[in-house]
């Protein structure tokens, strides 16, 4: 296992509260801040800069602090404890995880690793609280002893703060109060990256990673909804930014793609919406899967709106034999285009060109009158073109 730790060398002044830990009073809390969404980052208090209001200066661990014998397994111990409920793990379970990487524990016992972790994360001048930061938990039951990280507020962890903000946002929604600040803070925390990406293949991170991913998705959808509900067209830009940013990194997420396509359709950004849909189709095709029917329905709606907008445009004459007649042009599979006919008839579109694949005259249109036009009002019946290639001769035939 390889630990990557993010450090930009930038000190931050943050609000704190003063707590009593053991015999030590006035300990600034959080004493340690740990970021797990994205690369692991550890910040510790360097000094208290103000008592009214209470503020402290934090600095990330330096590369020099992260070098040395035993540092890598000590950080692994930290990540293992952070990934467990209540930040606590039994000794036997911890040893099972370390035995998967014998190089890390070849020269160190678990007790030594706990000592190294305390030394690594405890700021200077707070030696009295070291054993509270990483506590040895003794048990009288058969389950055995273990280790536990100090809870909040002594140690702040971003993934737990994320869960707290999502919980508060949901509560505000339930009571009809303002949830937006909580959703925005949750989004800022979750968008930094997946949970412990350097432990992507470690099964002990799966539950926490799934929770973080789910809360990010939830905050994205909530923000997109709230921005549009509260600010109308003025909020569409922010909603579009949130939806697009998320979907670009999660292109298989149809639950986010659908509101994104609807929003793009309202803004008449039809080409962009359909490009996203085609990208989804290509990805799902690799998995031998198809888009959700609801997603296909949104795509058909966007295609119809695109066709409706181009209905009144004057097409340039086509003189060359075998060239593609004037549009508007609609691409799609046979099933999608059949659905599109019904939508076109319903909206009264009088003229369109349906193509069963790429825009080439040689491509045969798979649409037939019985697919939706046979019993429609002739005045509203779209005009579709069927082109067939026969050797070197191409015959174009119009059907109504």
N, C-alpha and C positions, 0 to 999 in steps of 0.2 A: 504494500500500500504506500502511496506517495501523498504527502500532505502539501497542498499549495495554500499559502496564507497571503491574503491581500493586505498590502500596506502602502499607502501613498505618502506616508510621512507627515501628514497634516494633523496638527493639533486642533481639537474642538472644545469649545466652552459650552457646557450643557447644564441644565437644571439638575439639582440633586436634592435629597432629603437627608437628614442626619438621624442615624439609628444607633442603637446599642447592640454590640455583638460580644457576647461573653462579658468579660470585665472591661471591655473597651467601649467608651462612650463617644458620641459625636463622630461616628464613622460615616463618611459621605457615601450615599447609596444612590444609584448603583456604583459599587466599587469597580466592577468589571462589566464591560459591554461586549457581547459576543454576537457576531453576525454569521449566520449559516446559509442564508439565501444568496447564492453566488459563492465566490471563494471565501473560505473561512477567514474571519477578521477578529482580532482581539484588541480592545482598547482598555486601558487602565487609568485610574485617576492619578494625576501627577501632582496637583495642588488644588487647594480650595481658594478660589479667587474672590469669593464674596459670600457673606453669611446672610445678607438681607438685600436682595433675594439670594438664596443659597445657590451658588454656582461653582462648578469645578472644571478644571482643564483636564481633558483626556488626550492621551497619545497612544497610537498603535504600537504594538511590539515591533522592535527593530529587527532587521536581518541578523544583527549580532546576537540578539537575545534568542533567536530561533536556531542558532547553530550550536553544536555541541552534542556530546554523547547523551542519548536517552531522550532528546527533544521530540523526535518523530513518534516514538511510542507513547510519550506523555500526551501529545496532541491527539493521538488516536484514542487514548483513554477519555479525553475530554469529549470527543465526538460520540463515543459510545454512550457516555452518561447523558449527553444532551438528547440522544435519540430515544431514551427510555422514559416510560411514564414516571413522573415525579423526579426525573433526573437521577434515578437510583437503579443500580444493577447489582445482582449477586456476584460474588467472587467467582463461582464456578462458571457462570455464563460469560463473564469477562475473559476468563482464561481460555474458554472455547474459541472466542473471537481472535485472541492473540495467537493461539496455536495455528491459525491459518496462515500466519506470517511469522514464522519462527525467527527470521532474521531480526525482527524488532525486539524480541524478548529473550534473545539468546543470552544476553549478559545482564538482564535485569528482572527482578521479581516484581510482582504486582505492587507490593508495598513500596518498593523503590520508585516505581512509576508514579504512584500517588504523591510521593514526596517531591519528585521532579516537577509534577504538574503544579503543586502548590507554590513551589519556588518560581516557576515560570510566570504564573498569572498574578501573584500577590504583589501589589505595588510597594515600593520602598516606604518604610515607616509604619507598616501595618502588619508586622510579624505576628502579633497576638491573634490575628483572625485567620491565620493560614489554615489551621485545622478545621475551621468552620467553612472555609471555601470548598475544600474537598474532605468530607468527613468519612471516617471509617465507621460503618454502621455494624454493631454487633447484634447478633440475633440468638435468642434462646431456642428457636425452633430448629427443625431439621433442615430448613432451607439454607442455612449457613449465613456467614457474614457477607458484607458487601461494601460498596462505596456510594456516596451521594454528594452531588453538587449542591451548594447553597441555593436556596430558592430566591425568587425576586422579593424584595428589591436589592439584595446584596449583589446578585448577578442578573443582569438583564440579557435576554436572548430574543433576537428578532422574530423567530418563528412563533414563540409564545406571545409576543406582543401583537403579532399579526392575528392570531386566533382571538385575542382579547378584543381587538378593534372590530373584527367581523361580528363577534357576539354582541358588542354594544350597538353596532349598526342595525343588526336584526332586531334588537330590542327597541331601538328608536322607531323603526318602521312599524313595529307591532303596536306601539303606543301613539302613533301619529305624530311623532316629533321629528326633528331634522336629523337624518342619518348621514347626510353628505360628508361632513368632516371626518366621520369614522371610516366611511368607504374610501375616501381619498387617502387617508393615512394607511389603510390596509393595502391599497393598491401600490403606494410608494414602497412599502416594505416588500411586498411579494414580487414586484416586477424586477427586482435586482438579480434574480436568477433562480434556478432550481435549488432544492435543498441539498447541500454538500455535494456538488457536482464531481468532486474528486473521489467520492465513494459511490459512484453510480452503480457499480455492480455488487455492492455489499447489501445483502438482504435485510440487514438491521436498519437500513435507512428507508425502506420502501414505504412503510406506513406513514412516517412523517413527511416524506416527499409527496406522497399522494394527497395528503391533507393540504400542504402548501399549494400544490397545483390547483386543487379544487377551490381553495379560497381566492386564488388569483383570478380564476375564471369567474367566480361569483362576483368579485368586486368589479371586474370589467363590465359585466352585463348590467350590474346595478348602476354604475357610473354613467354608462351610455343611456340608460333609461332616464335617470334623474336629470342629466344635462339637457335632454330634449324636453322633458316635461316642464322644467323650470324656466328654461331660456328660449324655447322654441327654436327658430332658425339660428339665433345667435349661439345656441348650445350645440348645434350640429357639428361645428368644427371640432370642439373638444371630444364629442362622442365619436366622431370619425377617427380622430387621432388614437383614442383608447382602443377602439375595435380593430383598426387596421394594424396597430403596433402588436397587439396580441396575436391576431390571426397570422401575420407574417412569420411568427415564430412557432405557431401551432396550426399549420395549414390543413390538418385533418379535423379540426374542431368545427363541425357543422353548426353547433348551437351558437357559435359566435359569427360564423360566416353568414347565416341567414339575416340577422339584424344589420350586418354590415352591407349586404347586397340590397336590402330594402332601403337603407339610408342613401346609398349611392344611386339607387333608382329614383328616389325622390329628388335628388339633386341633378338628375339626368346624366349621371356618369355611367351610362349603360355599358360602354366598352370595358371600363375598369371592372365593373361588377361581373361581367361575363368572363373576363380573363381569370378572375379569381375562381369562378365556378369551373372553368376548364382545367385549371391547375388542380383543383380538388379531384375532378374526374380522373385525371392522369394518375394521381397518387393512389386513389382507390382501385384503379385498374391493376396496379401492381400487386394489390392484395386480393385480386379477383372479387372485388366488392363494388357496390353501386351506391350513389348518394341516397340519403334518406328521401322518401317521397315528399316531405315538406320542403327540402332543399330544392328538389327538382321543380316543385311548384313555384317557388320564388324565382328560380331561373327562367321558367316559362313566362312568368309575369314580366320580368325585366325585358325579355326578348320581345314580348308583345308591345311594351311601352316604347322600345327602340323602333319597332316597325311602325308604330302609330306616329311617332315624331317624324319619321322619314316619309310618311305617306304623301304629304303635300309637296314634297320637293320635286322640282322638275328634273327628270333624268336626261342625261345627254344621249343623243341618238347613237345607236350601235349599227354601223354599216358593214363592218368586216364579217364575212361568212364564218360562222362557228364561234363568234365571240359571245361573251356572256351578256344577255339583255340587261337593261337597266333594273335597278333594285327597287325598293329595299331588299337586302339579302338577309336570309336567316339560315344559319347553320344548325345542325343538330341531328341526333339519331332519329330513326323512324318514329319511335314511341314518343319522343319529345315533340316532334313536329305534328304528330297527330293531335297531341294535347294542345298545341299552339293553334291549330285550325279552329278548334272549338272556341278558344279564347278570342281569336281574331274575328270570327263571325259574331260573337257576343258583343264585341266592342264596335262592330260596324265598319271594320277596315275593308276597303273595296279592292285594293290591289296589293299584291305582294309576290315575291319570288321565293319559293322554298327550295332548298338544296340539301340533299341527303348527306353531304359531307363537305369536302373542301369546295371552293368556288371554281369549279371547272365545268365547261359545257359537257364534258364526257361523263359526268357523274349523273347517274339515274336517280331521279326523285322518287321516293318510295311512297308518296302520298297518292291516294285514290279518292274520287268523289265520295264514295260511301263512308270514308273515314270521318265525315262530319259536314260535308257540303251538300249532299244529295237532297236533304230535306230542309236546307236553310233558305232564307229569303233570297231569291236571285239578285235582288238589288244590293244585298250586303255580302254577296258571295265573293271571296277573294279570287284573284287570278293567279294560278300557280303554273310554273313552267316545268315541263318534263323533257329532258334532253337525253338522247341515246346516241352512243357511238357504234357505228356498224362498219368495221374495217377502216378504210380511209375516208368514208363518207359519213357525215353527221347529219341527222335529221332532227329538227326542232319542232316540237308540236305543243300547242297551247291547249289546255283543258280548262273548262269551266265547271 
